[in-house]
Every structure is written in C-alpha cells, then in structure tokens.
Amino acid sequence: MTKKDIILKVSDDTNLKQTDVKRVVQKTLDCIIEALVRGEKIELRNFGVFKIKQRKSRTGRNPRTGDVVPVPPRKVVVFKPGLDMKKKVK
C-alpha cells in the first residue's frame, strides 16, 4: 500500500477531498520526521512506537571481495508495533 492508496481510502471513507486528505497525511508524516530528527520518541497508541537507535561501529565484509570493511556508527529509525497491531497481524 502506498501513500496514494491511503489518501484514496481515507478520502472515500470520509467524503473529504483528496487534496485535503493529502495535506493532512503529509503533515502527519512531516511531524513524525521532525520529531525523530530532534531525537524524540513518537508513540501512537494502538499502532506503535518510532524511535532513533544508535548503532555501534563494527567491522563488516564486502560480499564480492571478502575484504574486511569498517562500518561507522550511525543512527537508525526503529519501529515497535503496538499490542493491537500485533494481535491483528497474527
């Protein structure tokens, strides 16, 4: 499912204009990204939690050549699903 599919579904279910729904969906995603950039945790009840996790530096291996390559530390976004999502997906 793409962002466009979500916009169409919400627009059909709520009888709102697609342009209005698109603005709301995009603003929601922008707010989530901005909060993650600030290092905040985003908790959406019954959906899940987005947060930033710091990965340590490590040594990796180039799959083509087999050479050992240093992998620098970095930040990654992680998502942990909420209880309702876990139950429904099972």
PDB file of N, CA, C and O in Angstrom:
ATOM      1  N   MET A   1       0.849  -1.173   0.000  1.00  0.00           N
ATOM      2  CA  MET A   1       0.000   0.000   0.000  1.00  0.00           C
ATOM      3  C   MET A   1       0.896   1.239   0.000  1.00  0.00           C
ATOM      4  O   MET A   1       1.858   1.319   0.763  1.00  0.00           O
ATOM      5  N   THR A   2       0.577   2.178  -0.841  1.00  0.00           N
ATOM      6  CA  THR A   2       1.361   3.408  -0.946  1.00  0.00           C
ATOM      7  C   THR A   2       0.643   4.551  -0.245  1.00  0.00           C
ATOM      8  O   THR A   2      -0.499   4.413   0.193  1.00  0.00           O
ATOM      9  N   LYS A   3       1.335   5.682  -0.149  1.00  0.00           N
ATOM     10  CA  LYS A   3       0.715   6.868   0.451  1.00  0.00           C
ATOM     11  C   LYS A   3      -0.515   7.279  -0.358  1.00  0.00           C
ATOM     12  O   LYS A   3      -1.527   7.690   0.209  1.00  0.00           O
ATOM     13  N   LYS A   4      -0.427   7.167  -1.661  1.00  0.00           N
ATOM     14  CA  LYS A   4      -1.562   7.499  -2.533  1.00  0.00           C
ATOM     15  C   LYS A   4      -2.764   6.597  -2.231  1.00  0.00           C
ATOM     16  O   LYS A   4      -3.901   7.068  -2.208  1.00  0.00           O
ATOM     17  N   ASP A   5      -2.516   5.298  -1.998  1.00  0.00           N
ATOM     18  CA  ASP A   5      -3.595   4.373  -1.657  1.00  0.00           C
ATOM     19  C   ASP A   5      -4.261   4.766  -0.346  1.00  0.00           C
ATOM     20  O   ASP A   5      -5.484   4.697  -0.216  1.00  0.00           O
ATOM     21  N   ILE A   6      -3.455   5.176   0.620  1.00  0.00           N
ATOM     22  CA  ILE A   6      -4.009   5.607   1.912  1.00  0.00           C
ATOM     23  C   ILE A   6      -4.871   6.848   1.723  1.00  0.00           C
ATOM     24  O   ILE A   6      -5.964   6.948   2.281  1.00  0.00           O
ATOM     25  N   ILE A   7      -4.375   7.785   0.935  1.00  0.00           N
ATOM     26  CA  ILE A   7      -5.128   9.016   0.686  1.00  0.00           C
ATOM     27  C   ILE A   7      -6.463   8.702   0.018  1.00  0.00           C
ATOM     28  O   ILE A   7      -7.496   9.245   0.411  1.00  0.00           O
ATOM     29  N   LEU A   8      -6.450   7.832  -0.985  1.00  0.00           N
ATOM     30  CA  LEU A   8      -7.698   7.460  -1.670  1.00  0.00           C
ATOM     31  C   LEU A   8      -8.675   6.773  -0.724  1.00  0.00           C
ATOM     32  O   LEU A   8      -9.869   7.070  -0.747  1.00  0.00           O
ATOM     33  N   LYS A   9      -8.185   5.862   0.105  1.00  0.00           N
ATOM     34  CA  LYS A   9      -9.044   5.124   1.043  1.00  0.00           C
ATOM     35  C   LYS A   9      -9.673   6.073   2.059  1.00  0.00           C
ATOM     36  O   LYS A   9     -10.878   6.015   2.304  1.00  0.00           O
ATOM     37  N   VAL A  10      -8.859   6.945   2.649  1.00  0.00           N
ATOM     38  CA  VAL A  10      -9.388   7.891   3.639  1.00  0.00           C
ATOM     39  C   VAL A  10     -10.367   8.853   2.983  1.00  0.00           C
ATOM     40  O   VAL A  10     -11.405   9.175   3.562  1.00  0.00           O
ATOM     41  N   SER A  11     -10.050   9.306   1.793  1.00  0.00           N
ATOM     42  CA  SER A  11     -10.930  10.219   1.070  1.00  0.00           C
ATOM     43  C   SER A  11     -12.281   9.563   0.778  1.00  0.00           C
ATOM     44  O   SER A  11     -13.327  10.189   0.950  1.00  0.00           O
ATOM     45  N   ASP A  12     -12.258   8.316   0.341  1.00  0.00           N
ATOM     46  CA  ASP A  12     -13.505   7.597   0.056  1.00  0.00           C
ATOM     47  C   ASP A  12     -14.321   7.350   1.320  1.00  0.00           C
ATOM     48  O   ASP A  12     -15.543   7.497   1.314  1.00  0.00           O
ATOM     49  N   ASP A  13     -13.645   6.974   2.404  1.00  0.00           N
ATOM     50  CA  ASP A  13     -14.344   6.645   3.651  1.00  0.00           C
ATOM     51  C   ASP A  13     -14.903   7.869   4.365  1.00  0.00           C
ATOM     52  O   ASP A  13     -15.887   7.755   5.096  1.00  0.00           O
ATOM     53  N   THR A  14     -14.297   9.035   4.169  1.00  0.00           N
ATOM     54  CA  THR A  14     -14.706  10.227   4.914  1.00  0.00           C
ATOM     55  C   THR A  14     -15.408  11.274   4.064  1.00  0.00           C
ATOM     56  O   THR A  14     -15.885  12.281   4.588  1.00  0.00           O
ATOM     57  N   ASN A  15     -15.473  11.048   2.762  1.00  0.00           N
ATOM     58  CA  ASN A  15     -16.064  12.015   1.831  1.00  0.00           C
ATOM     59  C   ASN A  15     -15.356  13.369   1.880  1.00  0.00           C
ATOM     60  O   ASN A  15     -15.987  14.406   1.673  1.00  0.00           O
ATOM     61  N   LEU A  16     -14.062  13.364   2.152  1.00  0.00           N
ATOM     62  CA  LEU A  16     -13.246  14.571   2.111  1.00  0.00           C
ATOM     63  C   LEU A  16     -12.506  14.617   0.777  1.00  0.00           C
ATOM     64  O   LEU A  16     -12.299  13.586   0.136  1.00  0.00           O
ATOM     65  N   LYS A  17     -12.111  15.814   0.370  1.00  0.00           N
ATOM     66  CA  LYS A  17     -11.367  15.965  -0.869  1.00  0.00           C
ATOM     67  C   LYS A  17      -9.998  15.309  -0.730  1.00  0.00           C
ATOM     68  O   LYS A  17      -9.382  15.341   0.335  1.00  0.00           O
ATOM     69  N   GLN A  18      -9.538  14.717  -1.820  1.00  0.00           N
ATOM     70  CA  GLN A  18      -8.223  14.071  -1.809  1.00  0.00           C
ATOM     71  C   GLN A  18      -7.115  15.062  -1.488  1.00  0.00           C
ATOM     72  O   GLN A  18      -6.146  14.712  -0.814  1.00  0.00           O
ATOM     73  N   THR A  19      -7.248  16.293  -1.962  1.00  0.00           N
ATOM     74  CA  THR A  19      -6.207  17.286  -1.692  1.00  0.00           C
ATOM     75  C   THR A  19      -6.121  17.610  -0.204  1.00  0.00           C
ATOM     76  O   THR A  19      -5.029  17.811   0.330  1.00  0.00           O
ATOM     77  N   ASP A  20      -7.274  17.660   0.466  1.00  0.00           N
ATOM     78  CA  ASP A  20      -7.280  17.932   1.911  1.00  0.00           C
ATOM     79  C   ASP A  20      -6.673  16.764   2.679  1.00  0.00           C
ATOM     80  O   ASP A  20      -5.879  16.958   3.599  1.00  0.00           O
ATOM     81  N   VAL A  21      -7.053  15.561   2.293  1.00  0.00           N
ATOM     82  CA  VAL A  21      -6.519  14.371   2.956  1.00  0.00           C
ATOM     83  C   VAL A  21      -5.011  14.275   2.719  1.00  0.00           C
ATOM     84  O   VAL A  21      -4.258  13.921   3.626  1.00  0.00           O
ATOM     85  N   LYS A  22      -4.575  14.591   1.504  1.00  0.00           N
ATOM     86  CA  LYS A  22      -3.154  14.530   1.175  1.00  0.00           C
ATOM     87  C   LYS A  22      -2.355  15.484   2.060  1.00  0.00           C
ATOM     88  O   LYS A  22      -1.285  15.129   2.554  1.00  0.00           O
ATOM     89  N   ARG A  23      -2.876  16.692   2.258  1.00  0.00           N
ATOM     90  CA  ARG A  23      -2.192  17.661   3.118  1.00  0.00           C
ATOM     91  C   ARG A  23      -2.086  17.168   4.554  1.00  0.00           C
ATOM     92  O   ARG A  23      -1.047  17.327   5.193  1.00  0.00           O
ATOM     93  N   VAL A  24      -3.162  16.569   5.062  1.00  0.00           N
ATOM     94  CA  VAL A  24      -3.158  16.063   6.441  1.00  0.00           C
ATOM     95  C   VAL A  24      -2.185  14.894   6.583  1.00  0.00           C
ATOM     96  O   VAL A  24      -1.414  14.843   7.541  1.00  0.00           O
ATOM     97  N   VAL A  25      -2.217  13.962   5.645  1.00  0.00           N
ATOM     98  CA  VAL A  25      -1.314  12.810   5.698  1.00  0.00           C
ATOM     99  C   VAL A  25       0.143  13.275   5.609  1.00  0.00           C
ATOM    100  O   VAL A  25       0.988  12.817   6.378  1.00  0.00           O
ATOM    101  N   GLN A  26       0.433  14.174   4.682  1.00  0.00           N
ATOM    102  CA  GLN A  26       1.803  14.651   4.526  1.00  0.00           C
ATOM    103  C   GLN A  26       2.271  15.416   5.749  1.00  0.00           C
ATOM    104  O   GLN A  26       3.414  15.258   6.176  1.00  0.00           O
ATOM    105  N   LYS A  27       1.409  16.241   6.316  1.00  0.00           N
ATOM    106  CA  LYS A  27       1.777  17.000   7.518  1.00  0.00           C
ATOM    107  C   LYS A  27       2.026  16.048   8.690  1.00  0.00           C
ATOM    108  O   LYS A  27       2.930  16.284   9.491  1.00  0.00           O
ATOM    109  N   THR A  28       1.244  14.989   8.797  1.00  0.00           N
ATOM    110  CA  THR A  28       1.448  13.992   9.850  1.00  0.00           C
ATOM    111  C   THR A  28       2.818  13.338   9.698  1.00  0.00           C
ATOM    112  O   THR A  28       3.565  13.217  10.668  1.00  0.00           O
ATOM    113  N   LEU A  29       3.139  12.923   8.491  1.00  0.00           N
ATOM    114  CA  LEU A  29       4.438  12.298   8.244  1.00  0.00           C
ATOM    115  C   LEU A  29       5.582  13.278   8.495  1.00  0.00           C
ATOM    116  O   LEU A  29       6.618  12.898   9.040  1.00  0.00           O
ATOM    117  N   ASP A  30       5.397  14.536   8.101  1.00  0.00           N
ATOM    118  CA  ASP A  30       6.420  15.555   8.339  1.00  0.00           C
ATOM    119  C   ASP A  30       6.654  15.760   9.836  1.00  0.00           C
ATOM    120  O   ASP A  30       7.796  15.909  10.271  1.00  0.00           O
ATOM    121  N   CYS A  31       5.583  15.768  10.620  1.00  0.00           N
ATOM    122  CA  CYS A  31       5.707  15.936  12.070  1.00  0.00           C
ATOM    123  C   CYS A  31       6.463  14.765  12.693  1.00  0.00           C
ATOM    124  O   CYS A  31       7.278  14.959  13.595  1.00  0.00           O
ATOM    125  N   ILE A  32       6.198  13.557  12.215  1.00  0.00           N
ATOM    126  CA  ILE A  32       6.910  12.378  12.712  1.00  0.00           C
ATOM    127  C   ILE A  32       8.401  12.491  12.395  1.00  0.00           C
ATOM    128  O   ILE A  32       9.243  12.234  13.255  1.00  0.00           O
ATOM    129  N   ILE A  33       8.721  12.874  11.172  1.00  0.00           N
ATOM    130  CA  ILE A  33      10.123  13.014  10.771  1.00  0.00           C
ATOM    131  C   ILE A  33      10.817  14.097  11.588  1.00  0.00           C
ATOM    132  O   ILE A  33      11.937  13.896  12.056  1.00  0.00           O
ATOM    133  N   GLU A  34      10.163  15.241  11.762  1.00  0.00           N
ATOM    134  CA  GLU A  34      10.758  16.336  12.531  1.00  0.00           C
ATOM    135  C   GLU A  34      11.037  15.911  13.972  1.00  0.00           C
ATOM    136  O   GLU A  34      12.080  16.252  14.530  1.00  0.00           O
ATOM    137  N   ALA A  35      10.119  15.177  14.565  1.00  0.00           N
ATOM    138  CA  ALA A  35      10.315  14.718  15.941  1.00  0.00           C
ATOM    139  C   ALA A  35      11.479  13.738  16.025  1.00  0.00           C
ATOM    140  O   ALA A  35      12.260  13.787  16.974  1.00  0.00           O
ATOM    141  N   LEU A  36      11.601  12.855  15.050  1.00  0.00           N
ATOM    142  CA  LEU A  36      12.715  11.911  15.037  1.00  0.00           C
ATOM    143  C   LEU A  36      14.044  12.633  14.863  1.00  0.00           C
ATOM    144  O   LEU A  36      15.040  12.255  15.481  1.00  0.00           O
ATOM    145  N   VAL A  37      14.071  13.660  14.035  1.00  0.00           N
ATOM    146  CA  VAL A  37      15.293  14.443  13.838  1.00  0.00           C
ATOM    147  C   VAL A  37      15.719  15.093  15.156  1.00  0.00           C
ATOM    148  O   VAL A  37      16.911  15.197  15.445  1.00  0.00           O
ATOM    149  N   ARG A  38      14.743  15.529  15.951  1.00  0.00           N
ATOM    150  CA  ARG A  38      15.045  16.125  17.258  1.00  0.00           C
ATOM    151  C   ARG A  38      15.406  15.072  18.304  1.00  0.00           C
ATOM    152  O   ARG A  38      15.769  15.414  19.430  1.00  0.00           O
ATOM    153  N   GLY A  39      15.309  13.795  17.938  1.00  0.00           N
ATOM    154  CA  GLY A  39      15.647  12.720  18.873  1.00  0.00           C
ATOM    155  C   GLY A  39      14.500  12.294  19.762  1.00  0.00           C
ATOM    156  O   GLY A  39      14.712  11.581  20.743  1.00  0.00           O
ATOM    157  N   GLU A  40      13.301  12.711  19.441  1.00  0.00           N
ATOM    158  CA  GLU A  40      12.131  12.367  20.245  1.00  0.00           C
ATOM    159  C   GLU A  40      11.576  11.008  19.835  1.00  0.00           C
ATOM    160  O   GLU A  40      11.801  10.528  18.724  1.00  0.00           O
ATOM    161  N   LYS A  41      10.845  10.409  20.764  1.00  0.00           N
ATOM    162  CA  LYS A  41      10.163   9.145  20.504  1.00  0.00           C
ATOM    163  C   LYS A  41       8.718   9.473  20.135  1.00  0.00           C
ATOM    164  O   LYS A  41       8.092  10.319  20.773  1.00  0.00           O
ATOM    165  N   ILE A  42       8.188   8.813  19.117  1.00  0.00           N
ATOM    166  CA  ILE A  42       6.809   9.022  18.691  1.00  0.00           C
ATOM    167  C   ILE A  42       6.006   7.803  19.088  1.00  0.00           C
ATOM    168  O   ILE A  42       6.270   6.695  18.621  1.00  0.00           O
ATOM    169  N   GLU A  43       5.032   8.006  19.942  1.00  0.00           N
ATOM    170  CA  GLU A  43       4.202   6.901  20.421  1.00  0.00           C
ATOM    171  C   GLU A  43       2.780   7.118  19.937  1.00  0.00           C
ATOM    172  O   GLU A  43       2.110   8.064  20.352  1.00  0.00           O
ATOM    173  N   LEU A  44       2.325   6.240  19.061  1.00  0.00           N
ATOM    174  CA  LEU A  44       0.962   6.283  18.546  1.00  0.00           C
ATOM    175  C   LEU A  44       0.199   5.117  19.172  1.00  0.00           C
ATOM    176  O   LEU A  44       0.394   3.964  18.788  1.00  0.00           O
ATOM    177  N   ARG A  45      -0.655   5.417  20.122  1.00  0.00           N
ATOM    178  CA  ARG A  45      -1.374   4.371  20.856  1.00  0.00           C
ATOM    179  C   ARG A  45      -2.082   3.408  19.909  1.00  0.00           C
ATOM    180  O   ARG A  45      -2.667   3.819  18.907  1.00  0.00           O
ATOM    181  N   ASN A  46      -2.020   2.142  20.237  1.00  0.00           N
ATOM    182  CA  ASN A  46      -2.633   1.057  19.476  1.00  0.00           C
ATOM    183  C   ASN A  46      -2.019   0.866  18.091  1.00  0.00           C
ATOM    184  O   ASN A  46      -2.484   0.022  17.324  1.00  0.00           O
ATOM    185  N   PHE A  47      -0.991   1.630  17.763  1.00  0.00           N
ATOM    186  CA  PHE A  47      -0.310   1.460  16.476  1.00  0.00           C
ATOM    187  C   PHE A  47       1.126   1.024  16.706  1.00  0.00           C
ATOM    188  O   PHE A  47       1.519  -0.072  16.304  1.00  0.00           O
ATOM    189  N   GLY A  48       1.919   1.888  17.359  1.00  0.00           N
ATOM    190  CA  GLY A  48       3.294   1.523  17.639  1.00  0.00           C
ATOM    191  C   GLY A  48       4.143   2.707  18.022  1.00  0.00           C
ATOM    192  O   GLY A  48       3.646   3.818  18.204  1.00  0.00           O
ATOM    193  N   VAL A  49       5.437   2.456  18.143  1.00  0.00           N
ATOM    194  CA  VAL A  49       6.387   3.470  18.579  1.00  0.00           C
ATOM    195  C   VAL A  49       7.530   3.566  17.572  1.00  0.00           C
ATOM    196  O   VAL A  49       8.115   2.554  17.186  1.00  0.00           O
ATOM    197  N   PHE A  50       7.841   4.790  17.153  1.00  0.00           N
ATOM    198  CA  PHE A  50       9.006   5.075  16.330  1.00  0.00           C
ATOM    199  C   PHE A  50      10.049   5.729  17.223  1.00  0.00           C
ATOM    200  O   PHE A  50       9.721   6.612  18.015  1.00  0.00           O
ATOM    201  N   LYS A  51      11.303   5.303  17.104  1.00  0.00           N
ATOM    202  CA  LYS A  51      12.363   5.969  17.843  1.00  0.00           C
ATOM    203  C   LYS A  51      13.684   5.782  17.114  1.00  0.00           C
ATOM    204  O   LYS A  51      13.810   4.947  16.218  1.00  0.00           O
ATOM    205  N   ILE A  52      14.661   6.579  17.519  1.00  0.00           N
ATOM    206  CA  ILE A  52      16.002   6.528  16.939  1.00  0.00           C
ATOM    207  C   ILE A  52      16.864   5.628  17.812  1.00  0.00           C
ATOM    208  O   ILE A  52      16.846   5.729  19.039  1.00  0.00           O
ATOM    209  N   LYS A  53      17.609   4.757  17.170  1.00  0.00           N
ATOM    210  CA  LYS A  53      18.523   3.877  17.878  1.00  0.00           C
ATOM    211  C   LYS A  53      19.923   4.105  17.322  1.00  0.00           C
ATOM    212  O   LYS A  53      20.112   4.216  16.110  1.00  0.00           O
ATOM    213  N   GLN A  54      20.893   4.172  18.214  1.00  0.00           N
ATOM    214  CA  GLN A  54      22.284   4.370  17.806  1.00  0.00           C
ATOM    215  C   GLN A  54      22.931   3.006  17.586  1.00  0.00           C
ATOM    216  O   GLN A  54      22.966   2.181  18.498  1.00  0.00           O
ATOM    217  N   ARG A  55      23.437   2.769  16.391  1.00  0.00           N
ATOM    218  CA  ARG A  55      24.165   1.533  16.095  1.00  0.00           C
ATOM    219  C   ARG A  55      25.649   1.770  16.342  1.00  0.00           C
ATOM    220  O   ARG A  55      26.182   2.821  15.984  1.00  0.00           O
ATOM    221  N   LYS A  56      26.306   0.809  16.945  1.00  0.00           N
ATOM    222  CA  LYS A  56      27.733   0.915  17.213  1.00  0.00           C
ATOM    223  C   LYS A  56      28.528   0.671  15.930  1.00  0.00           C
ATOM    224  O   LYS A  56      28.029   0.095  14.964  1.00  0.00           O
ATOM    225  N   SER A  57      29.772   1.125  15.953  1.00  0.00           N
ATOM    226  CA  SER A  57      30.636   0.827  14.810  1.00  0.00           C
ATOM    227  C   SER A  57      31.004  -0.656  14.870  1.00  0.00           C
ATOM    228  O   SER A  57      31.040  -1.261  15.941  1.00  0.00           O
ATOM    229  N   ARG A  58      31.270  -1.215  13.712  1.00  0.00           N
ATOM    230  CA  ARG A  58      31.588  -2.642  13.638  1.00  0.00           C
ATOM    231  C   ARG A  58      32.416  -2.896  12.394  1.00  0.00           C
ATOM    232  O   ARG A  58      32.620  -2.003  11.571  1.00  0.00           O
ATOM    233  N   THR A  59      32.883  -4.104  12.273  1.00  0.00           N
ATOM    234  CA  THR A  59      33.580  -4.479  11.046  1.00  0.00           C
ATOM    235  C   THR A  59      32.638  -5.318  10.199  1.00  0.00           C
ATOM    236  O   THR A  59      31.999  -6.248  10.689  1.00  0.00           O
ATOM    237  N   GLY A  60      32.564  -4.977   8.937  1.00  0.00           N
ATOM    238  CA  GLY A  60      31.732  -5.723   8.003  1.00  0.00           C
ATOM    239  C   GLY A  60      32.613  -6.394   6.970  1.00  0.00           C
ATOM    240  O   GLY A  60      33.841  -6.326   7.027  1.00  0.00           O
ATOM    241  N   ARG A  61      31.956  -7.041   6.029  1.00  0.00           N
ATOM    242  CA  ARG A  61      32.705  -7.735   4.990  1.00  0.00           C
ATOM    243  C   ARG A  61      32.061  -7.431   3.641  1.00  0.00           C
ATOM    244  O   ARG A  61      30.842  -7.516   3.490  1.00  0.00           O
ATOM    245  N   ASN A  62      32.890  -7.078   2.668  1.00  0.00           N
ATOM    246  CA  ASN A  62      32.415  -6.850   1.313  1.00  0.00           C
ATOM    247  C   ASN A  62      32.059  -8.218   0.727  1.00  0.00           C
ATOM    248  O   ASN A  62      32.933  -9.078   0.612  1.00  0.00           O
ATOM    249  N   PRO A  63      30.785  -8.439   0.352  1.00  0.00           N
ATOM    250  CA  PRO A  63      30.379  -9.756  -0.133  1.00  0.00           C
ATOM    251  C   PRO A  63      31.056 -10.174  -1.447  1.00  0.00           C
ATOM    252  O   PRO A  63      31.212 -11.369  -1.700  1.00  0.00           O
ATOM    253  N   ARG A  64      31.456  -9.221  -2.275  1.00  0.00           N
ATOM    254  CA  ARG A  64      32.093  -9.563  -3.548  1.00  0.00           C
ATOM    255  C   ARG A  64      33.550  -9.975  -3.375  1.00  0.00           C
ATOM    256  O   ARG A  64      34.008 -10.972  -3.932  1.00  0.00           O
ATOM    257  N   THR A  65      34.264  -9.171  -2.583  1.00  0.00           N
ATOM    258  CA  THR A  65      35.706  -9.407  -2.472  1.00  0.00           C
ATOM    259  C   THR A  65      36.102 -10.137  -1.201  1.00  0.00           C
ATOM    260  O   THR A  65      37.178 -10.730  -1.131  1.00  0.00           O
ATOM    261  N   GLY A  66      35.235 -10.096  -0.193  1.00  0.00           N
ATOM    262  CA  GLY A  66      35.576 -10.718   1.083  1.00  0.00           C
ATOM    263  C   GLY A  66      36.442  -9.838   1.960  1.00  0.00           C
ATOM    264  O   GLY A  66      36.830 -10.245   3.056  1.00  0.00           O
ATOM    265  N   ASP A  67      36.752  -8.627   1.490  1.00  0.00           N
ATOM    266  CA  ASP A  67      37.577  -7.708   2.271  1.00  0.00           C
ATOM    267  C   ASP A  67      36.839  -7.245   3.517  1.00  0.00           C
ATOM    268  O   ASP A  67      35.625  -7.045   3.487  1.00  0.00           O
ATOM    269  N   VAL A  68      37.567  -7.077   4.603  1.00  0.00           N
ATOM    270  CA  VAL A  68      37.001  -6.536   5.839  1.00  0.00           C
ATOM    271  C   VAL A  68      36.885  -5.026   5.683  1.00  0.00           C
ATOM    272  O   VAL A  68      37.829  -4.359   5.261  1.00  0.00           O
ATOM    273  N   VAL A  69      35.707  -4.493   6.032  1.00  0.00           N
ATOM    274  CA  VAL A  69      35.424  -3.077   5.860  1.00  0.00           C
ATOM    275  C   VAL A  69      34.908  -2.518   7.189  1.00  0.00           C
ATOM    276  O   VAL A  69      34.017  -3.112   7.795  1.00  0.00           O
ATOM    277  N   PRO A  70      35.452  -1.384   7.653  1.00  0.00           N
ATOM    278  CA  PRO A  70      34.905  -0.784   8.871  1.00  0.00           C
ATOM    279  C   PRO A  70      33.565  -0.114   8.572  1.00  0.00           C
ATOM    280  O   PRO A  70      33.434   0.615   7.589  1.00  0.00           O
ATOM    281  N   VAL A  71      32.573  -0.366   9.427  1.00  0.00           N
ATOM    282  CA  VAL A  71      31.260   0.258   9.294  1.00  0.00           C
ATOM    283  C   VAL A  71      31.143   1.270  10.426  1.00  0.00           C
ATOM    284  O   VAL A  71      31.206   0.891  11.596  1.00  0.00           O
ATOM    285  N   PRO A  72      30.975   2.556  10.100  1.00  0.00           N
ATOM    286  CA  PRO A  72      30.943   3.593  11.146  1.00  0.00           C
ATOM    287  C   PRO A  72      29.638   3.536  11.956  1.00  0.00           C
ATOM    288  O   PRO A  72      28.650   2.959  11.504  1.00  0.00           O
ATOM    289  N   PRO A  73      29.641   4.131  13.144  1.00  0.00           N
ATOM    290  CA  PRO A  73      28.391   4.185  13.919  1.00  0.00           C
ATOM    291  C   PRO A  73      27.371   5.049  13.186  1.00  0.00           C
ATOM    292  O   PRO A  73      27.736   5.964  12.449  1.00  0.00           O
ATOM    293  N   ARG A  74      26.098   4.751  13.395  1.00  0.00           N
ATOM    294  CA  ARG A  74      25.051   5.541  12.742  1.00  0.00           C
ATOM    295  C   ARG A  74      23.752   5.427  13.514  1.00  0.00           C
ATOM    296  O   ARG A  74      23.579   4.556  14.367  1.00  0.00           O
ATOM    297  N   LYS A  75      22.854   6.326  13.192  1.00  0.00           N
ATOM    298  CA  LYS A  75      21.530   6.331  13.805  1.00  0.00           C
ATOM    299  C   LYS A  75      20.556   5.691  12.820  1.00  0.00           C
ATOM    300  O   LYS A  75      20.639   5.922  11.614  1.00  0.00           O
ATOM    301  N   VAL A  76      19.630   4.883  13.345  1.00  0.00           N
ATOM    302  CA  VAL A  76      18.604   4.270  12.507  1.00  0.00           C
ATOM    303  C   VAL A  76      17.244   4.445  13.176  1.00  0.00           C
ATOM    304  O   VAL A  76      17.147   4.536  14.400  1.00  0.00           O
ATOM    305  N   VAL A  77      16.210   4.490  12.366  1.00  0.00           N
ATOM    306  CA  VAL A  77      14.848   4.566  12.880  1.00  0.00           C
ATOM    307  C   VAL A  77      14.349   3.147  13.095  1.00  0.00           C
ATOM    308  O   VAL A  77      14.457   2.302  12.206  1.00  0.00           O
ATOM    309  N   VAL A  78      13.803   2.891  14.273  1.00  0.00           N
ATOM    310  CA  VAL A  78      13.226   1.583  14.559  1.00  0.00           C
ATOM    311  C   VAL A  78      11.745   1.759  14.876  1.00  0.00           C
ATOM    312  O   VAL A  78      11.323   2.798  15.383  1.00  0.00           O
ATOM    313  N   PHE A  79      10.973   0.736  14.573  1.00  0.00           N
ATOM    314  CA  PHE A  79       9.531   0.753  14.836  1.00  0.00           C
ATOM    315  C   PHE A  79       9.180  -0.480  15.639  1.00  0.00           C
ATOM    316  O   PHE A  79       9.575  -1.594  15.295  1.00  0.00           O
ATOM    317  N   LYS A  80       8.435  -0.273  16.713  1.00  0.00           N
ATOM    318  CA  LYS A  80       7.943  -1.383  17.518  1.00  0.00           C
ATOM    319  C   LYS A  80       6.419  -1.326  17.468  1.00  0.00           C
ATOM    320  O   LYS A  80       5.828  -0.350  17.930  1.00  0.00           O
ATOM    321  N   PRO A  81       5.775  -2.351  16.919  1.00  0.00           N
ATOM    322  CA  PRO A  81       4.320  -2.321  16.796  1.00  0.00           C
ATOM    323  C   PRO A  81       3.633  -2.383  18.164  1.00  0.00           C
ATOM    324  O   PRO A  81       4.152  -2.974  19.111  1.00  0.00           O
ATOM    325  N   GLY A  82       2.454  -1.759  18.243  1.00  0.00           N
ATOM    326  CA  GLY A  82       1.656  -1.782  19.455  1.00  0.00           C
ATOM    327  C   GLY A  82       0.914  -3.100  19.602  1.00  0.00           C
ATOM    328  O   GLY A  82       0.899  -3.921  18.684  1.00  0.00           O
ATOM    329  N   LEU A  83       0.299  -3.295  20.761  1.00  0.00           N
ATOM    330  CA  LEU A  83      -0.389  -4.555  21.049  1.00  0.00           C
ATOM    331  C   LEU A  83      -1.532  -4.831  20.078  1.00  0.00           C
ATOM    332  O   LEU A  83      -1.686  -5.956  19.603  1.00  0.00           O
ATOM    333  N   ASP A  84      -2.340  -3.801  19.779  1.00  0.00           N
ATOM    334  CA  ASP A  84      -3.461  -4.009  18.851  1.00  0.00           C
ATOM    335  C   ASP A  84      -2.964  -4.440  17.479  1.00  0.00           C
ATOM    336  O   ASP A  84      -3.547  -5.328  16.857  1.00  0.00           O
ATOM    337  N   MET A  85      -1.897  -3.820  17.005  1.00  0.00           N
ATOM    338  CA  MET A  85      -1.356  -4.192  15.700  1.00  0.00           C
ATOM    339  C   MET A  85      -0.839  -5.619  15.722  1.00  0.00           C
ATOM    340  O   MET A  85      -1.083  -6.383  14.788  1.00  0.00           O
ATOM    341  N   LYS A  86      -0.127  -5.982  16.782  1.00  0.00           N
ATOM    342  CA  LYS A  86       0.393  -7.337  16.898  1.00  0.00           C
ATOM    343  C   LYS A  86      -0.730  -8.366  16.853  1.00  0.00           C
ATOM    344  O   LYS A  86      -0.622  -9.382  16.167  1.00  0.00           O
ATOM    345  N   LYS A  87      -1.805  -8.100  17.586  1.00  0.00           N
ATOM    346  CA  LYS A  87      -2.941  -9.030  17.628  1.00  0.00           C
ATOM    347  C   LYS A  87      -3.607  -9.170  16.258  1.00  0.00           C
ATOM    348  O   LYS A  87      -3.944 -10.274  15.830  1.00  0.00           O
ATOM    349  N   LYS A  88      -3.787  -8.045  15.585  1.00  0.00           N
ATOM    350  CA  LYS A  88      -4.483  -8.094  14.291  1.00  0.00           C
ATOM    351  C   LYS A  88      -3.648  -8.698  13.192  1.00  0.00           C
ATOM    352  O   LYS A  88      -4.192  -9.316  12.277  1.00  0.00           O
ATOM    353  N   VAL A  89      -2.327  -8.535  13.253  1.00  0.00           N
ATOM    354  CA  VAL A  89      -1.461  -9.057  12.217  1.00  0.00           C
ATOM    355  C   VAL A  89      -1.305 -10.575  12.368  1.00  0.00           C
ATOM    356  O   VAL A  89      -1.153 -11.285  11.374  1.00  0.00           O
ATOM    357  N   LYS A  90      -1.343 -11.065  13.595  1.00  0.00           N
ATOM    358  CA  LYS A  90      -1.203 -12.517  13.797  1.00  0.00           C
ATOM    359  C   LYS A  90      -2.308 -13.207  13.135  1.00  0.00           C
ATOM    360  O   LYS A  90      -2.385 -14.435  13.179  1.00  0.00           O
TER     361      LYS A  90
END
